[in-house]
Structures are given as C-alpha cells and as structure tokens.
Amino acid sequence: MDYTGRELFFDKNDLIVSKTDTQGKLTYTNDIFLEIAGYTEAEVMGKPHNVIRNPNMPRAIFDLLWKTISAGEEIFAYVVNSAKNGDHYWVIAHVTPSRENGEIIGYHSTRRVPNHQVIRDVIEPLYDQLRALEQSATNRKAGLEKSMGALRDMLSNKGQSYNEFISDLMRG
C-alpha cells in the first residue's frame, strides 16, 4: 500500500466499532468502520485487524495493548489507522475483552474522534520518539524493548499507568 499522507476525518458523533476473535481476526465491523477504512465487509471479515495498521504507529503501543487486553483488562489508546487507499485517520480507541462463561472469547473496540491538539502536542512527539527507538535498534525485538523501556520510564516519571496517562489527555 502506498501511504498518501492525507488525513481522513469522521463525525464527532460517529463511533467506529469492530470485534475480533482472540487472535485478532475481525468478526464484526460496523458501517462506519467500513466507510472510513474504505473496505467492504467481505474484504475484512476473518482478516487480521492490523489490515488497517499504519506504519507510523509504534509497535510498543500495540504490544502494551495486546498484553493489557489478553490479561482481561481494558485499555484506551490514541491510534493512527490506514484506509485502503493509503489515507490515514486518528482515533481514540477503547478496547475491552469480550467474555463468555468467564473466558475471553475475543475483543471489542469502540473508536471515537480524538482531540487533534492532543495528537499534535503530545501523541505525535511521543510516537515519533518511540518509533525512532524501535528503528534505531539492530533488530525488531531490541527495538521493541527500547521503545517499551522509554514508555515505562515516561509513565514512571509521571507516576501514572498508561490508562491514567491517556485518561488525563482525554480530559484535556
């Protein structure tokens, strides 16, 4: 896919919704997901959710996301996604485990319009730093470790968990 550098926007009243199985394969998408991402339902059902992954998204954030939801906890995160045509769009995602008889059977994600000033002032500089650390390492594993270390240090310095950090940003 060629990335265009063009940003897409969606209405502040819209919710992008998707569900996956425990392996991250899409089992449900709402019409708004399909509209903004530019896919048909047939193109995405059963495919990995990362079909919309943007290369500017640090691996450390997704690593934290997957560890959190796999442990049965919810997470909020600013995420930049890619549409099928290479455009991108930002969301604030709320991802929760879906359970049946107490067992995690998949994940549910609801995304809303994010605060673009927070993205410019906080998220993009942080993500640029994390990606630079990931790319500076001699291999992917070492890059992820460096990036996760920087994220943990930043949160430790703030005395916050990741969700507390994001929650503060969402409040403005």
VEXZA-337746 format. One record per residue (C-alpha): x, y, z; residue in one letter; residue number from 1. Coordinates in nm, 3 decimals, m for minus. Layout:
BEGIN
+---------+---------+---------+---------+-----+
:       x :       y :       z : residuo : num :
+---------+---------+---------+---------+-----+
:       X :       Y :       Z :       A : NUM :
...
+---------+---------+---------+---------+-----+
END
This chain:
BEGIN
+---------+---------+---------+---------+-----+
:       x :       y :       z : residuo : num :
+---------+---------+---------+---------+-----+
:   0.000 :   0.000 :   0.000 :       M :   1 :
:   0.121 :   0.349 :  m0.079 :       D :   2 :
:   0.064 :   0.594 :   0.203 :       Y :   3 :
:  m0.076 :   0.924 :   0.081 :       T :   4 :
:  m0.011 :   1.145 :   0.383 :       G :   5 :
:  m0.373 :   1.265 :   0.359 :       R :   6 :
:  m0.574 :   1.259 :   0.679 :       E :   7 :
:  m0.935 :   1.149 :   0.686 :       L :   8 :
:  m1.182 :   1.277 :   0.943 :       F :   9 :
:  m1.509 :   1.137 :   1.069 :       F :  10 :
:  m1.800 :   1.297 :   1.251 :       D :  11 :
:  m1.769 :   1.355 :   1.625 :       K :  12 :
:  m2.099 :   1.170 :   1.675 :       N :  13 :
:  m1.980 :   0.860 :   1.487 :       D :  14 :
:  m1.842 :   0.550 :   1.657 :       L :  15 :
:  m1.615 :   0.308 :   1.475 :       I :  16 :
:  m1.681 :  m0.041 :   1.610 :       V :  17 :
:  m1.512 :  m0.372 :   1.547 :       S :  18 :
:  m1.487 :  m0.709 :   1.715 :       K :  19 :
:  m1.217 :  m0.971 :   1.681 :       T :  20 :
:  m1.151 :  m1.324 :   1.796 :       D :  21 :
:  m0.869 :  m1.387 :   2.043 :       T :  22 :
:  m0.619 :  m1.399 :   1.754 :       Q :  23 :
:  m0.715 :  m1.050 :   1.636 :       G :  24 :
:  m0.912 :  m1.162 :   1.329 :       K :  25 :
:  m1.213 :  m0.944 :   1.253 :       L :  26 :
:  m1.552 :  m1.097 :   1.332 :       T :  27 :
:  m1.761 :  m0.777 :   1.312 :       Y :  28 :
:  m1.728 :  m0.424 :   1.175 :       T :  29 :
:  m1.990 :  m0.153 :   1.169 :       N :  30 :
:  m2.069 :   0.052 :   0.860 :       D :  31 :
:  m1.863 :   0.349 :   0.984 :       I :  32 :
:  m1.554 :   0.127 :   1.014 :       F :  33 :
:  m1.604 :   0.009 :   0.656 :       L :  34 :
:  m1.677 :   0.359 :   0.527 :       E :  35 :
:  m1.371 :   0.532 :   0.672 :       I :  36 :
:  m1.134 :   0.241 :   0.609 :       A :  37 :
:  m1.264 :   0.203 :   0.253 :       G :  38 :
:  m1.316 :  m0.173 :   0.268 :       Y :  39 :
:  m1.615 :  m0.394 :   0.205 :       T :  40 :
:  m1.724 :  m0.634 :   0.475 :       E :  41 :
:  m1.615 :  m0.926 :   0.256 :       A :  42 :
:  m1.263 :  m0.781 :   0.231 :       E :  43 :
:  m1.208 :  m0.767 :   0.607 :       V :  44 :
:  m1.410 :  m1.044 :   0.773 :       M :  45 :
:  m1.173 :  m1.308 :   0.908 :       G :  46 :
:  m0.870 :  m1.092 :   0.829 :       K :  47 :
:  m0.631 :  m0.966 :   1.098 :       P :  48 :
:  m0.741 :  m0.633 :   1.248 :       H :  49 :
:  m0.399 :  m0.498 :   1.151 :       N :  50 :
:  m0.526 :  m0.471 :   0.791 :       V :  51 :
:  m0.575 :  m0.104 :   0.894 :       I :  52 :
:  m0.241 :  m0.071 :   1.073 :       R :  53 :
:  m0.048 :   0.243 :   0.989 :       N :  54 :
:   0.333 :   0.222 :   0.975 :       P :  55 :
:   0.357 :   0.537 :   1.191 :       N :  56 :
:   0.205 :   0.352 :   1.485 :       M :  57 :
:   0.475 :   0.245 :   1.734 :       P :  58 :
:   0.493 :  m0.127 :   1.796 :       R :  59 :
:   0.526 :  m0.058 :   2.170 :       A :  60 :
:   0.171 :   0.078 :   2.188 :       I :  61 :
:   0.028 :  m0.232 :   2.021 :       F :  62 :
:   0.242 :  m0.456 :   2.242 :       D :  63 :
:   0.103 :  m0.282 :   2.551 :       L :  64 :
:  m0.249 :  m0.300 :   2.409 :       L :  65 :
:  m0.232 :  m0.675 :   2.343 :       W :  66 :
:  m0.072 :  m0.753 :   2.680 :       K :  67 :
:  m0.340 :  m0.548 :   2.856 :       T :  68 :
:  m0.645 :  m0.697 :   2.684 :       I :  69 :
:  m0.502 :  m1.051 :   2.690 :       S :  70 :
:  m0.479 :  m1.012 :   3.068 :       A :  71 :
:  m0.851 :  m0.933 :   3.074 :       G :  72 :
:  m0.820 :  m0.558 :   3.124 :       E :  73 :
:  m0.948 :  m0.267 :   2.916 :       E :  74 :
:  m0.727 :  m0.006 :   2.754 :       I :  75 :
:  m0.763 :   0.336 :   2.595 :       F :  76 :
:  m0.516 :   0.442 :   2.327 :       A :  77 :
:  m0.463 :   0.702 :   2.059 :       Y :  78 :
:  m0.421 :   0.512 :   1.733 :       V :  79 :
:  m0.349 :   0.617 :   1.377 :       V :  80 :
:  m0.500 :   0.377 :   1.123 :       N :  81 :
:  m0.471 :   0.346 :   0.746 :       S :  82 :
:  m0.753 :   0.334 :   0.497 :       A :  83 :
:  m0.738 :   0.101 :   0.199 :       K :  84 :
:  m0.640 :   0.391 :  m0.031 :       N :  85 :
:  m0.340 :   0.487 :   0.188 :       G :  86 :
:  m0.502 :   0.781 :   0.367 :       D :  87 :
:  m0.486 :   0.782 :   0.748 :       H :  88 :
:  m0.717 :   0.868 :   1.035 :       Y :  89 :
:  m0.670 :   0.913 :   1.408 :       W :  90 :
:  m0.895 :   0.761 :   1.674 :       V :  91 :
:  m0.916 :   0.729 :   2.047 :       I :  92 :
:  m0.976 :   0.358 :   2.094 :       A :  93 :
:  m1.136 :   0.182 :   2.388 :       H :  94 :
:  m1.060 :  m0.190 :   2.367 :       V :  95 :
:  m1.215 :  m0.444 :   2.602 :       T :  96 :
:  m1.214 :  m0.823 :   2.625 :       P :  97 :
:  m1.538 :  m0.999 :   2.534 :       S :  98 :
:  m1.621 :  m1.287 :   2.766 :       R :  99 :
:  m1.841 :  m1.592 :   2.763 :       E : 100 :
:  m1.873 :  m1.802 :   3.079 :       N : 101 :
:  m1.584 :  m1.601 :   3.225 :       G : 102 :
:  m1.346 :  m1.686 :   2.939 :       E : 103 :
:  m1.211 :  m1.429 :   2.695 :       I : 104 :
:  m1.356 :  m1.514 :   2.353 :       I : 105 :
:  m1.246 :  m1.201 :   2.168 :       G : 106 :
:  m1.213 :  m0.825 :   2.185 :       Y : 107 :
:  m1.441 :  m0.529 :   2.126 :       H : 108 :
:  m1.309 :  m0.191 :   2.015 :       S : 109 :
:  m1.501 :   0.135 :   2.002 :       T : 110 :
:  m1.325 :   0.433 :   1.849 :       R : 111 :
:  m1.419 :   0.800 :   1.871 :       R : 112 :
:  m1.293 :   1.123 :   1.724 :       V : 113 :
:  m0.978 :   1.222 :   1.918 :       P : 114 :
:  m0.862 :   1.563 :   2.030 :       N : 115 :
:  m0.634 :   1.671 :   1.745 :       H : 116 :
:  m0.450 :   1.928 :   1.957 :       Q : 117 :
:  m0.351 :   1.647 :   2.198 :       V : 118 :
:  m0.235 :   1.443 :   1.899 :       I : 119 :
:  m0.017 :   1.729 :   1.769 :       R : 120 :
:   0.118 :   1.840 :   2.108 :       D : 121 :
:   0.162 :   1.507 :   2.292 :       V : 122 :
:   0.090 :   1.191 :   2.095 :       I : 123 :
:   0.279 :   1.259 :   1.771 :       E : 124 :
:   0.600 :   1.365 :   1.953 :       P : 125 :
:   0.576 :   1.061 :   2.182 :       L : 126 :
:   0.508 :   0.823 :   1.892 :       Y : 127 :
:   0.792 :   0.977 :   1.690 :       D : 128 :
:   1.027 :   0.911 :   1.982 :       Q : 129 :
:   0.906 :   0.552 :   2.028 :       L : 130 :
:   0.932 :   0.475 :   1.654 :       R : 131 :
:   1.282 :   0.624 :   1.639 :       A : 132 :
:   1.390 :   0.394 :   1.923 :       L : 133 :
:   1.232 :   0.095 :   1.751 :       E : 134 :
:   1.405 :   0.176 :   1.422 :       Q : 135 :
:   1.745 :   0.250 :   1.581 :       S : 136 :
:   1.788 :  m0.099 :   1.721 :       A : 137 :
:   1.975 :  m0.378 :   1.549 :       T : 138 :
:   1.663 :  m0.599 :   1.538 :       N : 139 :
:   1.287 :  m0.579 :   1.595 :       R : 140 :
:   1.296 :  m0.738 :   1.940 :       K : 141 :
:   1.564 :  m0.499 :   2.068 :       A : 142 :
:   1.374 :  m0.207 :   1.916 :       G : 143 :
:   1.055 :  m0.305 :   2.092 :       L : 144 :
:   1.243 :  m0.343 :   2.422 :       E : 145 :
:   1.398 :   0.006 :   2.385 :       K : 146 :
:   1.063 :   0.159 :   2.298 :       S : 147 :
:   0.879 :  m0.016 :   2.582 :       M : 148 :
:   1.152 :   0.093 :   2.823 :       G : 149 :
:   1.111 :   0.456 :   2.719 :       A : 150 :
:   0.733 :   0.431 :   2.755 :       L : 151 :
:   0.766 :   0.273 :   3.103 :       R : 152 :
:   1.017 :   0.544 :   3.206 :       D : 153 :
:   0.786 :   0.823 :   3.088 :       M : 154 :
:   0.492 :   0.676 :   3.279 :       L : 155 :
:   0.705 :   0.616 :   3.589 :       S : 156 :
:   0.823 :   0.978 :   3.582 :       N : 157 :
:   0.460 :   1.088 :   3.567 :       K : 158 :
:   0.359 :   0.842 :   3.841 :       G : 159 :
:   0.082 :   0.709 :   3.617 :       Q : 160 :
:  m0.036 :   0.394 :   3.449 :       S : 161 :
:  m0.085 :   0.408 :   3.074 :       Y : 162 :
:  m0.464 :   0.431 :   3.111 :       N : 163 :
:  m0.426 :   0.715 :   3.363 :       E : 164 :
:  m0.198 :   0.899 :   3.120 :       F : 165 :
:  m0.448 :   0.860 :   2.835 :       I : 166 :
:  m0.740 :   0.948 :   3.061 :       S : 167 :
:  m0.571 :   1.276 :   3.156 :       D : 168 :
:  m0.517 :   1.353 :   2.787 :       L : 169 :
:  m0.880 :   1.276 :   2.706 :       M : 170 :
:  m0.996 :   1.521 :   2.975 :       R : 171 :
:  m0.781 :   1.787 :   2.813 :       G : 172 :
+---------+---------+---------+---------+-----+
END
